[in-house]
Amino acid sequence: MVGESVFTPTERTTRLDHVDHQARSNRPYAGWVNVRRTVLKHPNSAYLIVAFVALCATAVVRSPVQILFYLIPAAGACYVARTATVVDDRGLTARAVFGSESVGWDQLAGLRLADSGAVYAVDRSGSQVKLPVVRSTRLQPLIVAAAGRIPDPASERQSS
């Protein structure tokens, strides 16, 4: 079943079985264009929420010890600045506040779309990596950035 999509009530999975492994004998993804490094991040307007929380923390701060309340918006700013999904020639990288996880294109088995809207990259061993910032309702930037390595589930449903 080439390029099969399986949709169950609890999860939706898109498999990448359509990759021609024979064409990849000399170099990975022979014939495919190189993927330009794309970083999918939170919008800059998310910093407005951080600024609002900092403004609200100002109402609570009355003594030098309470200045520690400003760590809450500082942590929020670090989260907004650091979390991202990176798409490049090597594969998908999920960047978190502390650390990152990668799934190479040759190991990527598909995407799992959770009911909550979260998107997970599933590798061939079955382990899953949550892709931050990517939601099931906003898959198009990820699909375009992958340059054909990830099929569009919407177009697969229409062709069925």
Wavefront OBJ file of the C-alpha trace (Angstrom):
o trace
v 0.000 0.000 0.000
v 2.049 2.869 -1.291
v 1.548 6.227 0.438
v -1.295 4.776 2.512
v -3.026 6.913 5.108
v -4.644 5.228 8.058
v -7.231 7.253 9.932
v -8.657 5.886 13.174
v -10.795 7.719 15.728
v -7.842 8.143 18.118
v -5.024 8.916 15.702
v -4.167 9.556 12.070
v -0.948 8.265 10.552
v 0.586 9.059 7.191
v 3.115 6.501 6.052
v 6.041 7.285 3.788
v 6.241 3.907 2.012
v 6.435 5.607 -1.391
v 10.160 6.377 -1.095
v 12.151 4.652 -3.830
v 15.002 3.072 -1.875
v 16.717 1.906 -5.101
v 17.193 5.504 -6.269
v 18.936 6.323 -2.996
v 21.799 3.869 -3.490
v 24.513 6.456 -4.288
v 23.366 9.368 -2.142
v 20.319 10.018 0.008
v 17.261 11.149 -1.908
v 18.833 11.116 -5.365
v 16.761 13.192 -7.746
v 15.138 15.211 -4.971
v 15.908 18.853 -4.521
v 17.859 19.838 -1.454
v 15.711 20.974 1.422
v 16.452 24.539 2.406
v 16.761 24.839 6.172
v 13.407 26.007 7.478
v 12.667 26.851 11.095
v 9.020 26.728 12.181
v 8.771 28.938 15.292
v 6.192 30.646 17.437
v 5.077 33.989 15.975
v 6.740 37.089 17.388
v 3.370 38.189 18.719
v 3.765 35.517 21.422
v 6.168 37.909 23.107
v 3.167 40.208 23.732
v 1.770 37.572 26.081
v 5.122 37.409 27.856
v 5.142 41.211 28.202
v 1.589 41.140 29.590
v 2.556 38.516 32.179
v 5.565 40.667 33.133
v 3.244 43.657 33.545
v 0.923 41.596 35.742
v 3.889 40.372 37.808
v 4.734 44.019 38.505
v 1.492 44.313 40.474
v 2.596 41.438 42.731
v 6.183 42.571 43.364
v 6.331 44.579 46.595
v 9.678 43.529 48.064
v 13.116 42.565 46.755
v 12.403 38.864 47.379
v 9.283 39.001 45.233
v 11.377 40.045 42.230
v 11.642 36.301 41.661
v 8.136 36.546 40.158
v 9.829 38.016 37.080
v 11.319 34.575 36.431
v 7.898 33.467 35.175
v 7.815 35.799 32.140
v 11.559 35.223 31.610
v 10.893 31.472 31.383
v 8.049 32.177 28.963
v 10.341 34.261 26.764
v 12.935 31.452 26.756
v 10.230 28.973 25.750
v 9.010 31.158 22.871
v 12.558 31.838 21.664
v 13.859 28.267 21.871
v 11.057 25.874 20.859
v 10.885 25.195 17.149
v 10.738 22.510 14.491
v 13.700 22.578 12.100
v 13.424 21.008 8.636
v 16.687 20.555 6.729
v 18.631 18.084 4.551
v 19.201 15.733 7.468
v 15.555 15.468 8.583
v 13.261 16.897 11.228
v 14.582 18.323 14.490
v 12.321 19.136 17.425
v 13.984 21.847 19.505
v 12.832 22.248 23.105
v 13.914 24.601 25.866
v 16.399 21.991 27.101
v 17.743 19.790 24.297
v 16.493 18.591 20.954
v 15.568 15.367 19.150
v 16.053 14.546 15.484
v 14.556 12.081 13.032
v 16.484 11.598 9.797
v 14.660 11.396 6.474
v 15.788 7.785 6.016
v 14.333 6.869 9.443
v 11.047 8.776 9.116
v 8.114 6.377 8.802
v 5.359 8.987 8.932
v 3.491 11.539 10.969
v 0.963 10.869 13.712
v -1.753 13.464 14.148
v -3.199 13.292 17.656
v -6.774 14.263 18.509
v -5.395 17.138 20.570
v -3.884 18.628 17.390
v -0.282 17.705 18.205
v 1.892 16.310 15.418
v 4.440 13.565 16.043
v 7.213 12.334 13.749
v 7.280 8.533 13.878
v 10.496 6.740 12.992
v 10.844 3.199 11.633
v 11.414 1.744 15.115
v 8.066 3.175 16.243
v 9.344 5.888 18.571
v 7.662 9.262 18.335
v 9.026 12.795 18.524
v 6.566 15.614 19.180
v 7.062 18.453 16.709
v 6.642 21.712 18.623
v 4.835 24.621 16.955
v 3.379 22.278 14.281
v -0.341 21.567 14.689
v -2.565 19.261 12.666
v -4.534 22.253 11.394
v -1.328 23.952 10.185
v 0.598 21.153 8.428
v 1.127 23.039 5.159
v 4.331 24.908 6.203
v 5.888 21.584 7.284
v 4.882 19.826 4.056
v 6.226 22.656 1.893
v 9.489 22.827 3.863
v 10.018 19.070 3.473
v 10.103 19.453 -0.353
v 8.032 16.356 -1.115
v 9.395 14.048 1.564
v 6.162 14.269 3.549
v 2.908 13.684 1.626
v -0.030 16.021 2.117
v -2.749 14.072 4.007
v -5.452 16.375 2.586
v -4.550 15.514 -1.005
v -4.379 11.812 -0.156
v -7.921 11.909 1.291
v -9.223 13.636 -1.854
v -7.646 11.037 -4.169
v -9.185 8.111 -2.210
l 1 2 3 4 5 6 7 8 9 10 11 12 13 14 15 16 17 18 19 20 21 22 23 24 25 26 27 28 29 30 31 32 33 34 35 36 37 38 39 40 41 42 43 44 45 46 47 48 49 50 51 52 53 54 55 56 57 58 59 60 61 62 63 64 65 66 67 68 69 70 71 72 73 74 75 76 77 78 79 80 81 82 83 84 85 86 87 88 89 90 91 92 93 94 95 96 97 98 99 100 101 102 103 104 105 106 107 108 109 110 111 112 113 114 115 116 117 118 119 120 121 122 123 124 125 126 127 128 129 130 131 132 133 134 135 136 137 138 139 140 141 142 143 144 145 146 147 148 149 150 151 152 153 154 155 156 157 158 159 160
